[in-house]
């Protein structure tokens, strides 16, 4: 069992969470991706190798609006935040 390489970051407008999961050589039919308001789980298999892990999301998302596509070994998921980052407070670093 291996943890896949994951990148999760806000889009340029801070409206959506973008998730990228690297799954080299895995076929789309062998991927399971589940998401909740506060986290997501991915599981995929390829020739006896299982990629699996779960991750917490720092800001709540709307799971029903998640959109995913898989191409060239990378699963990309885009899901809107429940509240935009506009209310975030900038912290000065000393």
Secondary structure, DSSP 8 states (H G I E B T S, - for coil): -B--EEEEEE-TTSSEEEEEEE-TT--GGGEEEEEETTEEEEEEEETTEEEEEEEE-SS-B-GGG-EEEEETTEEEEEEEBSS-GGG-------
